[in-house]
Amino acid sequence: MVPYLALPEGGEWIVILVIVVLLFGAKKLPELTKNAARAMNEFKKVQNGEDDEKPAVEPSSTEAGNRGAEGVREERGGS
């Protein structure tokens, strides 16, 4: 059976690591790994249904109705 997705092994990982270091530089690697870890954590949170962002509370239609035309006119510039 031939696998559809062959993962790199042994020496191939070393070649990949050398290419990454050459492309991004040794100073950028810690920052890149931090960003990758944050992205992975955010992805896991979304997968688990944990959402940090709360939906914005919109004024109900009764509050807008109670202001009437005078309140709307004042918001638009008072003409």
The first five atom37 places (N, CA, C, CB, O) and aatype in JSON, in Angstrom:
{
  "aatype": [12, 19, 14, 18, 10, 0, 10, 14, 6, 7, 7, 6, 17, 9, 19, 9, 10, 19, 9, 19, 19, 10, 10, 13, 7, 0, 11, 11, 10, 14, 6, 10, 16, 11, 2, 0, 0, 1, 0, 12, 2, 6, 13, 11, 11, 19, 5, 2, 7, 6, 3, 3, 6, 11, 14, 0, 19, 6, 14, 15, 15, 16, 6, 0, 7, 2, 1, 7, 0, 6, 7, 19, 1, 6, 6, 1, 7, 7, 15],
  "atom_mask": [
    [1, 1, 1, 1, 1],
    [1, 1, 1, 1, 1],
    [1, 1, 1, 1, 1],
    [1, 1, 1, 1, 1],
    [1, 1, 1, 1, 1],
    [1, 1, 1, 1, 1],
    [1, 1, 1, 1, 1],
    [1, 1, 1, 1, 1],
    [1, 1, 1, 1, 1],
    [1, 1, 1, 0, 1],
    [1, 1, 1, 0, 1],
    [1, 1, 1, 1, 1],
    [1, 1, 1, 1, 1],
    [1, 1, 1, 1, 1],
    [1, 1, 1, 1, 1],
    [1, 1, 1, 1, 1],
    [1, 1, 1, 1, 1],
    [1, 1, 1, 1, 1],
    [1, 1, 1, 1, 1],
    [1, 1, 1, 1, 1],
    [1, 1, 1, 1, 1],
    [1, 1, 1, 1, 1],
    [1, 1, 1, 1, 1],
    [1, 1, 1, 1, 1],
    [1, 1, 1, 0, 1],
    [1, 1, 1, 1, 1],
    [1, 1, 1, 1, 1],
    [1, 1, 1, 1, 1],
    [1, 1, 1, 1, 1],
    [1, 1, 1, 1, 1],
    [1, 1, 1, 1, 1],
    [1, 1, 1, 1, 1],
    [1, 1, 1, 1, 1],
    [1, 1, 1, 1, 1],
    [1, 1, 1, 1, 1],
    [1, 1, 1, 1, 1],
    [1, 1, 1, 1, 1],
    [1, 1, 1, 1, 1],
    [1, 1, 1, 1, 1],
    [1, 1, 1, 1, 1],
    [1, 1, 1, 1, 1],
    [1, 1, 1, 1, 1],
    [1, 1, 1, 1, 1],
    [1, 1, 1, 1, 1],
    [1, 1, 1, 1, 1],
    [1, 1, 1, 1, 1],
    [1, 1, 1, 1, 1],
    [1, 1, 1, 1, 1],
    [1, 1, 1, 0, 1],
    [1, 1, 1, 1, 1],
    [1, 1, 1, 1, 1],
    [1, 1, 1, 1, 1],
    [1, 1, 1, 1, 1],
    [1, 1, 1, 1, 1],
    [1, 1, 1, 1, 1],
    [1, 1, 1, 1, 1],
    [1, 1, 1, 1, 1],
    [1, 1, 1, 1, 1],
    [1, 1, 1, 1, 1],
    [1, 1, 1, 1, 1],
    [1, 1, 1, 1, 1],
    [1, 1, 1, 1, 1],
    [1, 1, 1, 1, 1],
    [1, 1, 1, 1, 1],
    [1, 1, 1, 0, 1],
    [1, 1, 1, 1, 1],
    [1, 1, 1, 1, 1],
    [1, 1, 1, 0, 1],
    [1, 1, 1, 1, 1],
    [1, 1, 1, 1, 1],
    [1, 1, 1, 0, 1],
    [1, 1, 1, 1, 1],
    [1, 1, 1, 1, 1],
    [1, 1, 1, 1, 1],
    [1, 1, 1, 1, 1],
    [1, 1, 1, 1, 1],
    [1, 1, 1, 0, 1],
    [1, 1, 1, 0, 1],
    [1, 1, 1, 1, 1]
  ],
  "atom_positions": [
    [[0.85, -1.18, 0.0], [0.0, 0.0, 0.0], [0.89, 1.24, 0.0], [-0.96, 0.0, 1.23], [1.79, 1.36, 0.83]],
    [[0.65, 2.15, -0.91], [1.43, 3.38, -1.03], [0.68, 4.5, -0.32], [1.68, 3.74, -2.53], [-0.48, 4.77, -0.64]],
    [[1.34, 5.17, 0.65], [0.65, 6.27, 1.34], [0.46, 7.46, 0.41], [1.44, 6.7, 2.59], [1.3, 7.73, -0.45]],
    [[-0.64, 8.14, 0.59], [-0.93, 9.3, -0.25], [-0.1, 10.51, 0.18], [-2.41, 9.64, -0.19], [0.24, 11.36, -0.64]],
    [[0.21, 10.58, 1.46], [0.95, 11.72, 1.97], [2.2, 11.2, 2.67], [0.08, 12.58, 2.94], [2.11, 10.65, 3.77]],
    [[3.33, 11.37, 2.06], [4.58, 10.92, 2.66], [5.18, 12.07, 3.46], [5.58, 10.43, 1.57], [5.43, 13.15, 2.93]],
    [[5.41, 11.83, 4.74], [5.99, 12.85, 5.6], [7.51, 12.79, 5.53], [5.51, 12.67, 7.05], [8.08, 11.73, 5.31]],
    [[8.16, 13.94, 5.73], [9.63, 13.96, 5.71], [10.2, 13.12, 6.85], [10.15, 15.4, 5.8], [9.61, 13.03, 7.93]],
    [[11.35, 12.52, 6.61], [12.0, 11.7, 7.63], [13.46, 12.11, 7.77], [11.9, 10.2, 7.27], [14.06, 12.61, 6.82]],
    [[14.02, 11.9, 8.94], [15.44, 12.06, 9.22], [16.12, 13.25, 8.59], [0.0, 0.0, 0.0], [15.89, 14.39, 9.0]],
    [[16.96, 12.99, 7.6], [17.76, 14.03, 6.96], [16.94, 15.08, 6.24], [0.0, 0.0, 0.0], [17.38, 16.21, 6.07]],
    [[15.75, 14.71, 5.81], [14.89, 15.67, 5.12], [14.49, 16.82, 6.04], [13.63, 14.98, 4.57], [14.38, 17.96, 5.61]],
    [[14.28, 16.51, 7.33], [13.94, 17.55, 8.3], [15.1, 18.53, 8.46], [13.57, 16.94, 9.64], [14.88, 19.73, 8.62]],
    [[16.32, 18.02, 8.43], [17.49, 18.89, 8.55], [17.57, 19.85, 7.37], [18.79, 18.06, 8.66], [17.85, 21.03, 7.53]],
    [[17.32, 19.33, 6.18], [17.34, 20.17, 4.98], [16.25, 21.24, 5.07], [17.14, 19.32, 3.71], [16.49, 22.4, 4.73]],
    [[15.07, 20.86, 5.52], [13.97, 21.82, 5.67], [14.34, 22.89, 6.69], [12.66, 21.09, 6.11], [14.09, 24.07, 6.46]],
    [[14.93, 22.49, 7.81], [15.33, 23.44, 8.85], [16.38, 24.42, 8.32], [15.87, 22.7, 10.07], [16.29, 25.62, 8.6]],
    [[17.35, 23.94, 7.57], [18.38, 24.81, 7.0], [17.75, 25.81, 6.04], [19.46, 23.98, 6.27], [18.12, 26.99, 6.04]],
    [[16.82, 25.37, 5.22], [16.15, 26.27, 4.28], [15.36, 27.35, 5.02], [15.21, 25.48, 3.35], [15.39, 28.52, 4.64]],
    [[14.66, 26.96, 6.09], [13.89, 27.93, 6.87], [14.81, 28.96, 7.5], [13.06, 27.21, 7.97], [14.51, 30.15, 7.49]],
    [[15.93, 28.51, 8.06], [16.88, 29.45, 8.67], [17.44, 30.4, 7.63], [18.03, 28.68, 9.36], [17.6, 31.59, 7.9]],
    [[17.74, 29.9, 6.44], [18.26, 30.77, 5.39], [17.23, 31.78, 4.92], [18.73, 29.93, 4.2], [17.56, 32.93, 4.63]],
    [[15.97, 31.36, 4.85], [14.92, 32.26, 4.38], [14.59, 33.36, 5.4], [13.67, 31.47, 4.05], [14.48, 34.53, 5.04]],
    [[14.43, 32.97, 6.65], [13.93, 33.91, 7.65], [15.01, 34.48, 8.56], [12.89, 33.25, 8.48], [14.81, 35.53, 9.17]],
    [[16.13, 33.83, 8.67], [17.19, 34.28, 9.57], [16.97, 33.74, 10.97], [0.0, 0.0, 0.0], [15.84, 33.51, 11.39]],
    [[18.04, 33.55, 11.69], [17.98, 32.95, 13.03], [17.27, 33.86, 14.03], [19.39, 32.64, 13.53], [16.68, 33.36, 14.98]],
    [[17.33, 35.17, 13.83], [16.7, 36.1, 14.78], [15.18, 36.08, 14.69], [17.21, 37.51, 14.53], [14.51, 36.35, 15.68]],
    [[14.63, 35.76, 13.53], [13.18, 35.77, 13.33], [12.52, 34.47, 13.78], [12.87, 36.02, 11.87], [11.31, 34.46, 14.0]],
    [[13.26, 33.39, 13.91], [12.66, 32.08, 14.2], [11.86, 32.05, 15.51], [13.73, 31.04, 14.25], [10.76, 31.51, 15.5]],
    [[12.36, 32.59, 16.64], [11.54, 32.56, 17.86], [10.21, 33.29, 17.69], [12.31, 33.19, 19.01], [9.18, 32.84, 18.18]],
    [[10.23, 34.42, 16.98], [8.99, 35.17, 16.74], [8.02, 34.37, 15.88], [9.31, 36.52, 16.07], [6.82, 34.35, 16.13]],
    [[8.55, 33.7, 14.86], [7.71, 32.89, 13.99], [7.07, 31.72, 14.75], [8.52, 32.36, 12.81], [5.9, 31.41, 14.54]],
    [[7.85, 31.08, 15.63], [7.29, 29.96, 16.39], [6.24, 30.44, 17.38], [8.4, 29.2, 17.12], [5.24, 29.75, 17.6]],
    [[6.44, 31.61, 18.0], [5.43, 32.16, 18.91], [4.13, 32.43, 18.16], [5.93, 33.46, 19.57], [3.04, 32.09, 18.64]],
    [[4.25, 33.05, 16.99], [3.05, 33.36, 16.21], [2.35, 32.09, 15.76], [3.42, 34.2, 14.99], [1.12, 32.04, 15.74]],
    [[3.11, 31.07, 15.4], [2.5, 29.81, 14.99], [1.77, 29.16, 16.16], [3.57, 28.85, 14.43], [0.69, 28.6, 15.99]],
    [[2.36, 29.23, 17.36], [1.72, 28.66, 18.54], [0.43, 29.4, 18.88], [2.67, 28.69, 19.74], [-0.57, 28.78, 19.22]],
    [[0.46, 30.73, 18.78], [-0.76, 31.52, 19.05], [-1.86, 31.18, 18.05], [-0.44, 33.03, 18.98], [-3.02, 31.02, 18.42]],
    [[-1.48, 31.07, 16.79], [-2.47, 30.74, 15.77], [-3.06, 29.36, 16.02], [-1.84, 30.79, 14.37], [-4.27, 29.16, 15.85]],
    [[-2.23, 28.41, 16.43], [-2.72, 27.07, 16.7], [-3.67, 27.07, 17.9], [-1.54, 26.1, 16.94], [-4.68, 26.37, 17.89]],
    [[-3.33, 27.85, 18.94], [-4.22, 27.94, 20.1], [-5.55, 28.58, 19.74], [-3.55, 28.75, 21.21], [-6.6, 28.12, 20.19]],
    [[-5.53, 29.62, 18.93], [-6.78, 30.26, 18.49], [-7.62, 29.28, 17.68], [-6.47, 31.51, 17.65], [-8.84, 29.22, 17.84]],
    [[-6.97, 28.51, 16.83], [-7.69, 27.53, 16.03], [-8.34, 26.49, 16.93], [-6.73, 26.85, 15.03], [-9.49, 26.09, 16.69]],
    [[-7.63, 26.04, 17.95], [-8.19, 25.05, 18.88], [-9.38, 25.63, 19.65], [-7.11, 24.57, 19.87], [-10.37, 24.94, 19.87]],
    [[-9.27, 26.91, 20.05], [-10.38, 27.54, 20.76], [-11.63, 27.59, 19.89], [-10.0, 28.96, 21.2], [-12.73, 27.3, 20.36]],
    [[-11.46, 27.94, 18.63], [-12.59, 28.02, 17.71], [-13.18, 26.63, 17.5], [-12.17, 28.64, 16.36], [-14.4, 26.47, 17.43]],
    [[-12.33, 25.63, 17.4], [-12.8, 24.26, 17.21], [-13.6, 23.78, 18.41], [-11.62, 23.31, 16.95], [-14.58, 23.05, 18.26]],
    [[-13.2, 24.2, 19.62], [-13.89, 23.78, 20.84], [-15.1, 24.65, 21.15], [-12.93, 23.81, 22.0], [-15.85, 24.35, 22.08]],
    [[-15.3, 25.71, 20.41], [-16.44, 26.58, 20.62], [-16.2, 27.66, 21.65], [0.0, 0.0, 0.0], [-17.14, 28.33, 22.06]],
    [[-14.98, 27.84, 22.09], [-14.65, 28.88, 23.04], [-14.33, 30.14, 22.27], [-13.46, 28.47, 23.96], [-13.34, 30.21, 21.55]],
    [[-15.18, 31.15, 22.44], [-14.97, 32.41, 21.72], [-14.8, 33.52, 22.74], [-16.16, 32.71, 20.75], [-15.72, 33.78, 23.52]],
    [[-13.64, 34.17, 22.74], [-13.37, 35.24, 23.7], [-14.18, 36.49, 23.41], [-11.9, 35.57, 23.69], [-14.55, 37.22, 24.32]],
    [[-14.44, 36.73, 22.15], [-15.12, 37.95, 21.76], [-16.61, 37.85, 22.03], [-14.86, 38.26, 20.28], [-17.28, 36.91, 21.58]],
    [[-17.12, 38.81, 22.77], [-18.55, 38.87, 23.05], [-19.22, 39.72, 21.97], [-18.83, 39.46, 24.48], [-18.66, 40.73, 21.55]],
    [[-20.4, 39.32, 21.51], [-21.08, 40.14, 20.51], [-21.46, 41.49, 21.09], [-22.33, 39.42, 19.96], [-21.83, 41.59, 22.26]],
    [[-21.36, 42.51, 20.28], [-21.7, 43.86, 20.72], [-23.19, 43.95, 21.01], [-21.29, 44.91, 19.66], [-24.01, 43.41, 20.26]],
    [[-23.54, 44.63, 22.09], [-24.93, 44.78, 22.47], [-25.52, 45.92, 21.66], [-25.08, 45.05, 24.01], [-25.04, 47.05, 21.72]],
    [[-26.55, 45.62, 20.91], [-27.22, 46.63, 20.1], [-28.44, 47.13, 20.85], [-27.61, 46.06, 18.71], [-29.09, 46.36, 21.54]],
    [[-28.76, 48.42, 20.72], [-29.95, 48.93, 21.39], [-31.2, 48.26, 20.83], [-30.05, 50.47, 21.23], [-31.32, 48.0, 19.64]],
    [[-32.11, 47.99, 21.73], [-33.33, 47.32, 21.28], [-34.2, 48.29, 20.48], [-34.12, 46.76, 22.48], [-34.0, 49.5, 20.54]],
    [[-35.14, 47.74, 19.76], [-35.99, 48.58, 18.91], [-36.88, 49.49, 19.76], [-36.86, 47.71, 18.0], [-37.28, 50.55, 19.29]],
    [[-37.2, 49.09, 20.99], [-38.05, 49.94, 21.84], [-37.29, 51.18, 22.28], [-38.55, 49.16, 23.07], [-37.89, 52.24, 22.42]],
    [[-35.98, 51.06, 22.52], [-35.2, 52.24, 22.9], [-35.17, 53.25, 21.75], [-33.77, 51.85, 23.31], [-35.31, 54.45, 21.98]],
    [[-34.98, 52.77, 20.55], [-34.95, 53.66, 19.39], [-36.32, 54.28, 19.17], [-34.5, 52.9, 18.13], [-36.42, 55.44, 18.78]],
    [[-37.37, 53.53, 19.41], [-38.73, 54.03, 19.23], [-39.09, 55.06, 20.27], [0.0, 0.0, 0.0], [-39.87, 55.97, 19.99]],
    [[-38.55, 54.94, 21.49], [-38.86, 55.88, 22.56], [-38.25, 57.25, 22.31], [-38.38, 55.33, 23.88], [-38.78, 58.25, 22.8]],
    [[-37.15, 57.33, 21.56], [-36.53, 58.62, 21.29], [-37.38, 59.44, 20.34], [-35.13, 58.42, 20.71], [-37.42, 60.67, 20.44]],
    [[-38.05, 58.79, 19.43], [-38.89, 59.49, 18.48], [-38.09, 60.23, 17.45], [0.0, 0.0, 0.0], [-36.88, 60.04, 17.32]],
    [[-38.76, 61.09, 16.7], [-38.13, 61.83, 15.6], [-37.16, 62.88, 16.12], [-39.2, 62.48, 14.73], [-36.18, 63.19, 15.44]],
    [[-37.42, 63.44, 17.29], [-36.54, 64.48, 17.83], [-35.14, 63.93, 18.09], [-37.12, 65.06, 19.12], [-34.15, 64.58, 17.75]],
    [[-35.05, 62.74, 18.68], [-33.75, 62.14, 18.97], [-32.98, 61.83, 17.71], [0.0, 0.0, 0.0], [-31.76, 62.0, 17.67]],
    [[-33.66, 61.37, 16.68], [-33.0, 61.05, 15.42], [-32.5, 62.32, 14.76], [-33.94, 60.29, 14.48], [-31.4, 62.34, 14.2]],
    [[-33.3, 63.39, 14.81], [-32.92, 64.65, 14.19], [-31.67, 65.21, 14.87], [-34.09, 65.66, 14.26], [-30.79, 65.74, 14.19]],
    [[-31.58, 65.1, 16.2], [-30.42, 65.6, 16.93], [-29.16, 64.83, 16.55], [-30.66, 65.52, 18.44], [-28.09, 65.42, 16.43]],
    [[-29.27, 63.52, 16.36], [-28.12, 62.7, 16.0], [-27.6, 63.03, 14.62], [-28.48, 61.23, 16.07], [-26.39, 62.95, 14.38]],
    [[-28.47, 63.41, 13.71], [-28.07, 63.67, 12.32], [-27.49, 65.07, 12.14], [-29.25, 63.5, 11.4], [-26.92, 65.35, 11.08]],
    [[-27.61, 65.91, 13.09], [-27.0, 67.23, 12.92], [-27.97, 68.36, 13.22], [0.0, 0.0, 0.0], [-27.6, 69.52, 13.07]],
    [[-29.17, 68.07, 13.64], [-30.11, 69.08, 14.1], [-30.75, 69.94, 13.04], [0.0, 0.0, 0.0], [-31.07, 71.09, 13.33]],
    [[-30.95, 69.47, 11.84], [-31.59, 70.31, 10.83], [-33.07, 70.27, 10.93], [-31.17, 69.9, 9.46], [-33.76, 70.93, 10.15]]
  ]
}
